[in-house]
Amino acid sequence: MGLSGVSLWGSDIGGYFSLGTNQLTPELLIRWIEMGMTSGVMRTEGTGFALPAKPRAQIFDPDVLPAWRRYAKLRTQLYPYLRAADAEYQRSGMPVMRHLALVYPRDPRAVARDDEYLFGPDLLAAPVLEPGAKTRSLYLPRGAWVDLWRSASFAVRPGELHLGRARLLAGGRRVVLPAPLAQLPLLVRAGAVIPLLPPDVDTLSGYGRRPGLVHLSDRRGQLRLLAFPRGQSSAVAGTGQLLRSVEAGRRWTLLVHSSKVTHYRLQASLRTLEHPFKPCAVRLGRRTLPHRAWSYAPGTGVLQVRFAARSARLAVRGHC
């Protein structure tokens, strides 16, 4: 599908028909959820049909539900990223799931892989396809890549990614990554700025109003950013923001542009810079932000900033 030009494609997670000796185990369902999260469409089937009758794992089973929640929450948060990827598909024909041959046509090792793919422009997914596997061998295309699950943790409540010390991997070679159950091997292109919804958004739909249910419209004008700055790069959020990341000496600049004021919460790993530095000042336009508006953890190299802007330049300096 990653070569076909069909973008909004997905399998029925868990399948529907279970015929003969085929059996849906909890392990298979969890691995299927992981691949479904990085498909053009993420959807699941219910009880299904089995002949002969046999036990069948379900997403609401106690040993499967945490994985379903983890990846359903992450998928929901990726809405701005995926909406921008879909807009690119409508414009150019580049699908959301991208065979490496479409992006690296002159790299024979990339072209030869049929078990990994780019999910949008900046995420590389390598679903686990073998039962009992605890590691995953894959090919990293040229450039630098961030091993997401060795660089971030996932808080069950409200379902949020917290950046830690980044693990940076050089591309152009084969690597073996840890792949314990319920952990999809997922890498981020160094330089990427990934736009996310706030983690408490429960649904993208506009119906089903009830106390405690957070809709997309309830968080309009809010955006989370996960940044792995390196060199120069740009990104688009499908909610209307343009983002540009520029590294120059001991300075990192994030330019944001939107038609309306957006409230941002930024997590940036300064260890992914080509020349990492410890920040001493953060400026938004001509204004130096007070320390209560930003923080830096030397042990992890993670900078966090809260700011609101329509069009602005956020400049992080290492020399003051």
Secondary structure as a PSIPRED ss2 file (coil, helix, strand):
# PSIPRED VFORMAT (PSIPRED V4.0)

   1 M C   1.000  0.000  0.000
   2 G C   1.000  0.000  0.000
   3 L C   1.000  0.000  0.000
   4 S C   1.000  0.000  0.000
   5 G C   1.000  0.000  0.000
   6 V C   1.000  0.000  0.000
   7 S C   1.000  0.000  0.000
   8 L C   1.000  0.000  0.000
   9 W C   1.000  0.000  0.000
  10 G C   1.000  0.000  0.000
  11 S C   1.000  0.000  0.000
  12 D E   0.000  0.000  1.000
  13 I E   0.000  0.000  1.000
  14 G C   1.000  0.000  0.000
  15 G C   1.000  0.000  0.000
  16 Y C   1.000  0.000  0.000
  17 F E   0.000  0.000  1.000
  18 S E   0.000  0.000  1.000
  19 L E   0.000  0.000  1.000
  20 G C   1.000  0.000  0.000
  21 T C   1.000  0.000  0.000
  22 N C   1.000  0.000  0.000
  23 Q C   1.000  0.000  0.000
  24 L C   1.000  0.000  0.000
  25 T C   1.000  0.000  0.000
  26 P H   0.000  1.000  0.000
  27 E H   0.000  1.000  0.000
  28 L H   0.000  1.000  0.000
  29 L H   0.000  1.000  0.000
  30 I H   0.000  1.000  0.000
  31 R H   0.000  1.000  0.000
  32 W H   0.000  1.000  0.000
  33 I H   0.000  1.000  0.000
  34 E H   0.000  1.000  0.000
  35 M H   0.000  1.000  0.000
  36 G H   0.000  1.000  0.000
  37 M H   0.000  1.000  0.000
  38 T C   1.000  0.000  0.000
  39 S C   1.000  0.000  0.000
  40 G C   1.000  0.000  0.000
  41 V C   1.000  0.000  0.000
  42 M C   1.000  0.000  0.000
  43 R E   0.000  0.000  1.000
  44 T E   0.000  0.000  1.000
  45 E C   1.000  0.000  0.000
  46 G C   1.000  0.000  0.000
  47 T C   1.000  0.000  0.000
  48 G C   1.000  0.000  0.000
  49 F E   0.000  0.000  1.000
  50 A E   0.000  0.000  1.000
  51 L E   0.000  0.000  1.000
  52 P C   1.000  0.000  0.000
  53 A C   1.000  0.000  0.000
  54 K C   1.000  0.000  0.000
  55 P C   1.000  0.000  0.000
  56 R C   1.000  0.000  0.000
  57 A C   1.000  0.000  0.000
  58 Q C   1.000  0.000  0.000
  59 I C   1.000  0.000  0.000
  60 F C   1.000  0.000  0.000
  61 D C   1.000  0.000  0.000
  62 P C   1.000  0.000  0.000
  63 D C   1.000  0.000  0.000
  64 V C   1.000  0.000  0.000
  65 L H   0.000  1.000  0.000
  66 P H   0.000  1.000  0.000
  67 A H   0.000  1.000  0.000
  68 W H   0.000  1.000  0.000
  69 R H   0.000  1.000  0.000
  70 R H   0.000  1.000  0.000
  71 Y H   0.000  1.000  0.000
  72 A H   0.000  1.000  0.000
  73 K H   0.000  1.000  0.000
  74 L H   0.000  1.000  0.000
  75 R H   0.000  1.000  0.000
  76 T H   0.000  1.000  0.000
  77 Q H   0.000  1.000  0.000
  78 L C   1.000  0.000  0.000
  79 Y H   0.000  1.000  0.000
  80 P H   0.000  1.000  0.000
  81 Y H   0.000  1.000  0.000
  82 L H   0.000  1.000  0.000
  83 R H   0.000  1.000  0.000
  84 A H   0.000  1.000  0.000
  85 A H   0.000  1.000  0.000
  86 D H   0.000  1.000  0.000
  87 A H   0.000  1.000  0.000
  88 E H   0.000  1.000  0.000
  89 Y H   0.000  1.000  0.000
  90 Q H   0.000  1.000  0.000
  91 R H   0.000  1.000  0.000
  92 S H   0.000  1.000  0.000
  93 G C   1.000  0.000  0.000
  94 M C   1.000  0.000  0.000
  95 P C   1.000  0.000  0.000
  96 V C   1.000  0.000  0.000
  97 M E   0.000  0.000  1.000
  98 R E   0.000  0.000  1.000
  99 H C   1.000  0.000  0.000
 100 L H   0.000  1.000  0.000
 101 A H   0.000  1.000  0.000
 102 L H   0.000  1.000  0.000
 103 V H   0.000  1.000  0.000
 104 Y C   1.000  0.000  0.000
 105 P C   1.000  0.000  0.000
 106 R C   1.000  0.000  0.000
 107 D C   1.000  0.000  0.000
 108 P H   0.000  1.000  0.000
 109 R H   0.000  1.000  0.000
 110 A H   0.000  1.000  0.000
 111 V H   0.000  1.000  0.000
 112 A C   1.000  0.000  0.000
 113 R C   1.000  0.000  0.000
 114 D C   1.000  0.000  0.000
 115 D C   1.000  0.000  0.000
 116 E C   1.000  0.000  0.000
 117 Y E   0.000  0.000  1.000
 118 L E   0.000  0.000  1.000
 119 F E   0.000  0.000  1.000
 120 G C   1.000  0.000  0.000
 121 P C   1.000  0.000  0.000
 122 D C   1.000  0.000  0.000
 123 L E   0.000  0.000  1.000
 124 L E   0.000  0.000  1.000
 125 A E   0.000  0.000  1.000
 126 A C   1.000  0.000  0.000
 127 P C   1.000  0.000  0.000
 128 V C   1.000  0.000  0.000
 129 L C   1.000  0.000  0.000
 130 E C   1.000  0.000  0.000
 131 P C   1.000  0.000  0.000
 132 G C   1.000  0.000  0.000
 133 A C   1.000  0.000  0.000
 134 K C   1.000  0.000  0.000
 135 T E   0.000  0.000  1.000
 136 R E   0.000  0.000  1.000
 137 S E   0.000  0.000  1.000
 138 L E   0.000  0.000  1.000
 139 Y E   0.000  0.000  1.000
 140 L E   0.000  0.000  1.000
 141 P C   1.000  0.000  0.000
 142 R C   1.000  0.000  0.000
 143 G C   1.000  0.000  0.000
 144 A E   0.000  0.000  1.000
 145 W E   0.000  0.000  1.000
 146 V E   0.000  0.000  1.000
 147 D E   0.000  0.000  1.000
 148 L H   0.000  1.000  0.000
 149 W H   0.000  1.000  0.000
 150 R H   0.000  1.000  0.000
 151 S C   1.000  0.000  0.000
 152 A E   0.000  0.000  1.000
 153 S E   0.000  0.000  1.000
 154 F E   0.000  0.000  1.000
 155 A E   0.000  0.000  1.000
 156 V C   1.000  0.000  0.000
 157 R C   1.000  0.000  0.000
 158 P C   1.000  0.000  0.000
 159 G C   1.000  0.000  0.000
 160 E E   0.000  0.000  1.000
 161 L E   0.000  0.000  1.000
 162 H E   0.000  0.000  1.000
 163 L E   0.000  0.000  1.000
 164 G C   1.000  0.000  0.000
 165 R C   1.000  0.000  0.000
 166 A C   1.000  0.000  0.000
 167 R C   1.000  0.000  0.000
 168 L E   0.000  0.000  1.000
 169 L E   0.000  0.000  1.000
 170 A E   0.000  0.000  1.000
 171 G C   1.000  0.000  0.000
 172 G C   1.000  0.000  0.000
 173 R E   0.000  0.000  1.000
 174 R E   0.000  0.000  1.000
 175 V E   0.000  0.000  1.000
 176 V E   0.000  0.000  1.000
 177 L E   0.000  0.000  1.000
 178 P E   0.000  0.000  1.000
 179 A C   1.000  0.000  0.000
 180 P C   1.000  0.000  0.000
 181 L C   1.000  0.000  0.000
 182 A C   1.000  0.000  0.000
 183 Q C   1.000  0.000  0.000
 184 L C   1.000  0.000  0.000
 185 P C   1.000  0.000  0.000
 186 L E   0.000  0.000  1.000
 187 L E   0.000  0.000  1.000
 188 V E   0.000  0.000  1.000
 189 R E   0.000  0.000  1.000
 190 A C   1.000  0.000  0.000
 191 G C   1.000  0.000  0.000
 192 A C   1.000  0.000  0.000
 193 V E   0.000  0.000  1.000
 194 I E   0.000  0.000  1.000
 195 P E   0.000  0.000  1.000
 196 L E   0.000  0.000  1.000
 197 L C   1.000  0.000  0.000
 198 P C   1.000  0.000  0.000
 199 P C   1.000  0.000  0.000
 200 D C   1.000  0.000  0.000
 201 V C   1.000  0.000  0.000
 202 D C   1.000  0.000  0.000
 203 T E   0.000  0.000  1.000
 204 L C   1.000  0.000  0.000
 205 S C   1.000  0.000  0.000
 206 G C   1.000  0.000  0.000
 207 Y C   1.000  0.000  0.000
 208 G C   1.000  0.000  0.000
 209 R C   1.000  0.000  0.000
 210 R C   1.000  0.000  0.000
 211 P C   1.000  0.000  0.000
 212 G C   1.000  0.000  0.000
 213 L C   1.000  0.000  0.000
 214 V C   1.000  0.000  0.000
 215 H E   0.000  0.000  1.000
 216 L H   0.000  1.000  0.000
 217 S H   0.000  1.000  0.000
 218 D H   0.000  1.000  0.000
 219 R H   0.000  1.000  0.000
 220 R C   1.000  0.000  0.000
 221 G C   1.000  0.000  0.000
 222 Q E   0.000  0.000  1.000
 223 L E   0.000  0.000  1.000
 224 R E   0.000  0.000  1.000
 225 L E   0.000  0.000  1.000
 226 L E   0.000  0.000  1.000
 227 A E   0.000  0.000  1.000
 228 F C   1.000  0.000  0.000
 229 P C   1.000  0.000  0.000
 230 R C   1.000  0.000  0.000
 231 G C   1.000  0.000  0.000
 232 Q E   0.000  0.000  1.000
 233 S E   0.000  0.000  1.000
 234 S E   0.000  0.000  1.000
 235 A E   0.000  0.000  1.000
 236 V E   0.000  0.000  1.000
 237 A E   0.000  0.000  1.000
 238 G C   1.000  0.000  0.000
 239 T C   1.000  0.000  0.000
 240 G C   1.000  0.000  0.000
 241 Q E   0.000  0.000  1.000
 242 L E   0.000  0.000  1.000
 243 L E   0.000  0.000  1.000
 244 R E   0.000  0.000  1.000
 245 S E   0.000  0.000  1.000
 246 V E   0.000  0.000  1.000
 247 E E   0.000  0.000  1.000
 248 A C   1.000  0.000  0.000
 249 G C   1.000  0.000  0.000
 250 R C   1.000  0.000  0.000
 251 R E   0.000  0.000  1.000
 252 W E   0.000  0.000  1.000
 253 T E   0.000  0.000  1.000
 254 L E   0.000  0.000  1.000
 255 L E   0.000  0.000  1.000
 256 V E   0.000  0.000  1.000
 257 H E   0.000  0.000  1.000
 258 S E   0.000  0.000  1.000
 259 S E   0.000  0.000  1.000
 260 K E   0.000  0.000  1.000
 261 V E   0.000  0.000  1.000
 262 T E   0.000  0.000  1.000
 263 H E   0.000  0.000  1.000
 264 Y E   0.000  0.000  1.000
 265 R E   0.000  0.000  1.000
 266 L E   0.000  0.000  1.000
 267 Q E   0.000  0.000  1.000
 268 A E   0.000  0.000  1.000
 269 S E   0.000  0.000  1.000
 270 L H   0.000  1.000  0.000
 271 R H   0.000  1.000  0.000
 272 T H   0.000  1.000  0.000
 273 L C   1.000  0.000  0.000
 274 E C   1.000  0.000  0.000
 275 H C   1.000  0.000  0.000
 276 P C   1.000  0.000  0.000
 277 F C   1.000  0.000  0.000
 278 K C   1.000  0.000  0.000
 279 P C   1.000  0.000  0.000
 280 C C   1.000  0.000  0.000
 281 A E   0.000  0.000  1.000
 282 V E   0.000  0.000  1.000
 283 R E   0.000  0.000  1.000
 284 L E   0.000  0.000  1.000
 285 G C   1.000  0.000  0.000
 286 R C   1.000  0.000  0.000
 287 R E   0.000  0.000  1.000
 288 T E   0.000  0.000  1.000
 289 L C   1.000  0.000  0.000
 290 P C   1.000  0.000  0.000
 291 H H   0.000  1.000  0.000
 292 R H   0.000  1.000  0.000
 293 A H   0.000  1.000  0.000
 294 W E   0.000  0.000  1.000
 295 S E   0.000  0.000  1.000
 296 Y E   0.000  0.000  1.000
 297 A E   0.000  0.000  1.000
 298 P C   1.000  0.000  0.000
 299 G C   1.000  0.000  0.000
 300 T C   1.000  0.000  0.000
 301 G C   1.000  0.000  0.000
 302 V E   0.000  0.000  1.000
 303 L E   0.000  0.000  1.000
 304 Q E   0.000  0.000  1.000
 305 V E   0.000  0.000  1.000
 306 R E   0.000  0.000  1.000
 307 F E   0.000  0.000  1.000
 308 A E   0.000  0.000  1.000
 309 A E   0.000  0.000  1.000
 310 R E   0.000  0.000  1.000
 311 S E   0.000  0.000  1.000
 312 A E   0.000  0.000  1.000
 313 R E   0.000  0.000  1.000
 314 L E   0.000  0.000  1.000
 315 A E   0.000  0.000  1.000
 316 V E   0.000  0.000  1.000
 317 R E   0.000  0.000  1.000
 318 G C   1.000  0.000  0.000
 319 H C   1.000  0.000  0.000
 320 C C   1.000  0.000  0.000
